[in-house]
Amino acid sequence: MTQDELKQAVAKAALDYIKPHIDEHTVIGIGTGSTANYFIDYLAEIKAEVNATVASSEASAQRLKQHGIPVFDLNSVDEISFYIDGADESNHQLQLIKGGGAALTREKIVAACAKEFVCIADESKLVDTLGSFPLPVEVIPMARSHVARELVKLGGDPVYRQGVSTDNGNIILDVYNFAIADALAVESAINQITGVVTNGLFAQRPADILLLATQNGVKQLHC
């Protein structure tokens, strides 16, 4: 199977995983990126059963609306039943790196409100140690140089992502050459830097389940 076929398989598996639990009270959080897009397209097949979604980006909200799926502002719902999103990397504790699509802050907010975070990924994303994928950090624009200097002190090599503005109007620094042995500690340390909105480590709020597409089918991993 190609990588796109693996993404489609795991997106379909996510729909099958949550479908038995969908009722009139279910609110589904939707992530951002290519795998999440496949999930949105599959969700459209049962849109008559879906009463409410919350999107982690303007792009995902637009895709949902194009399918005729109702999208709500997070402030108008009490709780999210399931949050479905991909990852750029996951370790075996289901701690993640996210933010390749620059939606990390809203993704973190939606994940924090979710009863269950279902991560969907292909087998290339599962690693022993996080950090081969550059860690995105969302930064207030005026603090870019200050934050970059502080990230260097932590051992990383920050690079400004040219031409990218987040849905919140901020910029992204991608931190390269940064092996992350203790994701909880690193997530906290970076978030303490003045000018950082948040970083792409999902360690304080990891996934609850990882649906992992492999050449031998979709596997379920729990932390």
Secondary structure, 3 states (H helix, E strand, C coil): CCHHHHHHHHHHHHHHHHHHHCCCCCCEEECCCHHHHHHHHHHHHHHHHCCCEEECCHHHHHHHHHCCCCECCHHHCCCEEEEEECCCEECCCCCEECCCCCCHHHHHHHHHCEEEEEEEEEHHHECCCECCCCEEEEECHHHHHHHHHHHHHCCCEEEECCCCCCCCCCEEEEEECCCECCHHHHHHHHHCCCCEEEECEECCCCCCEEEEEECCEEEEEEC
